Amino acid sequence: MLSAGEIAAGVRAGRLTAAEVVGEALGAARRLDPVLHFVDELDGDRALRLAREVDPDGVLAGVPFLVKARTPPGSPIIERLLAAGAIPIGTATRARPGPGSQTYGWNGSDYTRNPWDVTRSPGGSTAGGAAAVAAGVVPLTTGGDSGGSLRIPASFCGLVGFKGTLGRVPRAVGRALGGLTTAGVIGANLDDVMLATSVVSGPHRLDPTALPFWPVPVLADKPWKVAYLSTLSQYAVDAGVDAIVRDRLTVVEVIDVPLDLLPTDDAWQVLSDLDAGCGTEATASIRAREVRDRNNTALADLFDVVDALVTPTTLTVAHGYDQYNENIIVGDPCWAFNVTGHPAVSVPAGLLDGLPVGLQVVTPHGDDATALAVAKQLMVELPRP
């Protein structure tokens, strides 16, 4: 599979047709889904019709993508990708509704599998889309991140998952009460993820309080100063994961800066309940706000000294496809930045026993470009699984 940028350039130049590209993506989905179980529903007829009608001058002309299952109809992210010429070929699996860990995918009869090792999970809850991107079926998939649902699958599958500053991408439900979730994309290519995020950014009639339009940034290339924390809580990172991420830090200046964050587990649950329209006790809501405010202040002090904070994205590599509840804390490095709303991006750092390791870069509110610039210096190019 070509990158999204290469596909769109080929369609604009007449070297490719959108129908050819979409047809190949549909064929790959049908061949690989019986093994990986990433499809929720394919819509080949509509995809090919849209491909034949696409404006070849669109920024993402002819780029096939998958939509995360249960995405609300008329979502701004889908509407804007379509307007840019991208073609949805169907919906991708996600975790089943309900409490518990969401780091897996389910198609109604079987678990979604990781292309790097079909005994492992691709992460979640943007599970099927990540598996499809890693397998080369499509270059992009949509998702949302309220506790790592873009970054955890990116880490497990060796991809780029970008959670912009809260409000970077408008949402169909508008501004949520708890403010945990940011819509976004997962891709195999950092440039593709930046381009798609730019295309879908800016206020929308369904979410007029979203942040302003975000032009594709020109990433600075300079000696960055970063702080590194192997974990943000009492849960320890796997030693092999820690070693691989630390090895990538030789290309930046690492500064030892203390960071004292309050635990976010309880606050995250309260804010999640608010986002879901569930009632919470006033004292719990006040405490959640206090945790958010305290952690925002602590991170602001950190970013007075360094350009970015780097952590492992997940505490381990991909767990077994059906072992999600036993590994509920695997995405612990992600949740804190949903509570605070900071931009955070996961990129590949290397392989451990043949499985991808992700590193996470976090920067101040609104400074998404620096997170991506630091990530570009630290990431490695992995082979296809």
N, C-alpha and C positions, 0 to 999 in steps of 0.2 A: 504494500500500500504506500503510495506517495504521501507526502505531507499535504496538509490542507493548502498551504501556500503554493506548492508545486501544482496541485490539481487546478486551483483557480487560475494560475498563470497559464497552464496548458489550455484550459477552456477559452480564456480570453484570446490566446494566440491562435486558436483553431487547431492545435496539435491534438487535443482531446475533445470528446463530446461528453456533456454531462450524462447522457443516457448510457454511454459505454462505462463510465466510472461507476455510476449507480448500479448498473447491471452486474459489474464485477463484485461490488460490495454485497449485493443480494445473494449472488452465487456463493461467495465465501461464507456468508452467514448461514446459508442452508447446509453447506458442507460441514462446518465446524460446530454448529449448535448441538448436534446429537452427542458430541463429546464434552463440550464446555457448558451447555445449558444456560446461555446468556440471554436468549431471546424471550421476551414477554409476549410480543406479538409483532410480526413483520407485516408491512403493508406495501408489498411490491408494486401493485398496480398504481397506487397513488404516487409512489416514489418515482416510477418511470414516467408517469404523466407530468409530474412537476419538473423532472429532468428535461423532458422534451420542450417544455415551455419556459425554461429558465432564461433569464437575461444573461448572456455570456460576459457582460461587463461587470457583473456583480463582484464585490470584494471576495466573496466565498463561493463564486459560481461553480456549481457542480460538486461541491464538497458533501459527501454523504456523512450523516451522523445519526446517532441513536439518542432517543429521548428517555430519560429515566421514567420508569413506570409510575403511574399515578401522579404525574405532573399535571397540574390543573389546566384545562383547556384555555387557550388564549393567553398563556403565560408570556410575558414580555420577552423572555429569553428565546422562546421558540419563534415568536412572531418576528423578532429582529434577525435571527439567523435565516429564516425563510426569506425575508426582504433582501438580505445580502446575497441570496442565491444558493445557500446551503440546502441540502435535500434530506429530510428525515426519512429513514428507511423503515422505521418501526420503533417499538419501545423495548427497553432492556430491563432485566430483572433487578429486583432490590430485595431487601429483607422483608419478611412478613410483618404486618402491623402488630404492635403490641410491645410490652416492656421487655427488657433484657438487652443483651448485646445485639448490635446491628451489623456486625462485621462479617456478613455472608450474603448470599443471594439465593432466591428460591423461585422456581418457575411454575410452581403448582404441583409438581410431582418429583422434582429432583433439585439438588443443590447446584449452584453455579460453581464452576471450577476455574482454577488459575492456570493460564496457559503455560506457565513455567513448571508446573507440577500439578497434575490433575487430582492429586490427593489433597491439595491445599485450597484454601479459600482465596478469592480475589480481593477480599475485604468488602467493606460496605459502608453505608448502604447503597452507594453507587456501584453495585457489584457487576452486573451484566455489562454495563457500558465500559467499565475498566477492562474486563476480560476481553471484550471485542476489540478495544483499541490495542491492547497488548498483543492480540493475535493477528493484528493487521487487517481486520475487517473494515474498520472505519478509522479516520484520523482523530475524530473528536466525539465526545459524548457529553450530554448535559447532566447536571446534578445539583444538589444543594448540600450545604455543609452547616449542620447545627452542632456537631460534636466530632467532626473529622471525616464526614462522609465523602468529601472530595480528596482529602489528603491521605487517609488510610488506604483506600484502594490504589491510589497512585504509588504509595510506598510498597504495598504488597506486589504490585504488577510492574514496577520499574518505569513509571510514567510521571508526568507532570500534573499535579493537582493544585489549583490556585484558589484560595479563599481570599478575595479582596477585602479591603476595609468594609465593615458593615455598611450596606447600602450601595456598594459599588455596582451591583447588578440589581435592577428593579425586580420585584416579585409580584405575582398575580394577586396575593393576599395583602399587598401593601406592607406598611411597617408593622411588625409584630410587637405585641406587648412586651414580651421577654427579650426580643432583640438578639436571638441566638443565630438565626439562619441567614446565610448569604448564598444566593444562587451562583452557579459558575460552571466551568467546564473542566474536563480532564482530557489531556492529549498526550501524544507521544513526543511532541515537539514543543519547546518553550515558546518559540515564535508563534506557532499556531495558537497556543493558549492565550498569549497576549493579544493577538489579532481578534480572536473570537470574543474575548472579554471586552475589548474596545467596542466592537460592533454592537454588543448587547447592553452596553452601559448607558447611563443617563436617565433622568426622570421619565416616567411613563404615566399615562392617564390612570392606570391601576395602582401606581406607586409614585405619586408626584413628589414625595419627600426623598426619593433616591438621590444619591450623589450626582453631581454634574457629569456630563459626558467625559469619558476618559480616553484621550488620544493614545495611540500606541506609543509607548515611551521609547526614547533613544537611551539605551542602557549605558550608564557610565562604567568605564573600565579603569579602576584605580585601586590602590592598596586599601582594602576595607578593614576596619577594626570591628571585631565581633567578640561577643561573650559566648562561651559554650557551657551548656548544662546537659549532662547525660540524662537527667530526669528532673521533673518538677515536683515530685512527691516522694512518698516513702517507697514507691515501687521501683525496683532496680531495673535498669536496661540490661539486656543480654550482653555479655562481655564481647562477643563477636560483633554485634551491631555497633557497640560503642567504639570498638577499635577501627572499624571501617569508616565511621563518620569522622573520628579524630584524624585519621589519615588524610582526609580531604582538607582539613583545616591548615595544612602546611602552605596553602596558597594565599592565606589571609593572616592578619595579625590578631592573635587571640589575647584578650585582656581579661584578667581575673577580676570580675566585678561581682559583688554579692547581690543576690536577688532573693528577697523574702516575700513570697506570694502566699496569701491565705489559701487553704484548701478550697477547691471549687465544686466538689461533688454535690454538696447540698444546694449551693447557689444555682448550679446548672439545672438541677431537677426542678427547683422552684420556677426558674425562668422558662424551662421547657413546658411546665404546666400552664404558665401564663400564655405562652405561644399557642398552646393547644386549646385555649379557652377554658381551662379548668380553674376552679377556685383555689386560692391559697390563703393561708392565714396572714394577717397583716404583719405580724412580727417576722414571719418567714420571708415575706417580700422585702421588708426593711433590711433584714440581715443580708439577703442576696444583693441588694443594692450597695450595702456597705462593703461586701466582698469585692464587688465590681469596682467600686471607687478606690478602695485600698490598693487593689492590684494594678489598676490604671496608673495610680501615683507611683507605685514601685517600679513599673515598667518605664514610666516617663523619666524617672531618675536614672535608670539603667541606660536609656537611650541618650541621655546627656553625655555619656562617656563613650559609648560604642555606636556603630552604625546599625548593627543588627544583633539579634539573639539567634543562635543556632542550637537545635536539639535534634536527636533522632526523631523521625516522624512517629515511629512505633517502637515499642519496647522489644519486640521480636520480629523475625521474618514471618511470613504468612503461616498461620496455623492451619490445622486440618479443616476441611471444608464444612464439617459438622461440629467443630469444637469451639464455637464462638462464645458460648456462655462460660466455659472454663477459662477463656482468655479475655474476659470482659475489660480488663484493664490495659489491653495491648495498645489502645489509642490514647492512653493517659496524657502524653505530651500535647495532644491536640485541644482538649476540651477547654483549657484555661483561656484560649484566645478566641473562642466563641463567646465566652462570658464577657470578655473585655472588648471584643470587636476589632482586634488588630488584624492587619493583613498578614497572611501566612501562606507559604508555598512549600510544597513537598517536591523534591527532585531526586533522581537516582544518585546514590553515593557509591554503589558497587554491588557485588554479589557475595553472599555468605552461603556456602554449601549449595551453590547453584540457584539461590533465591535472592531476589532484589532486596536491597536495603535502601530506605529513604531517609533523607535528611530534611529538616524543616528550618526555614528561615522566616523570622518574624521581625517586623520593623514598626516604627511609630504609625499611629493612625494617619491615613491619607498618603503615606509614603510607600505606596505599593511598588513604585518603580525601583526603589532601593532593594526591597526584598527580592525582586526578580533579578536585579543586577548581581547581587551577592550570590543568589542561587545559580546564576549562569556560570560564575567563576568556580563554584564548588561542585556542580553536577558532573557526572560522567555519562558517556554514551554507552548504553548497553546493547549487546546483540539482540536480535529478535529471539524470543523463547522458542 
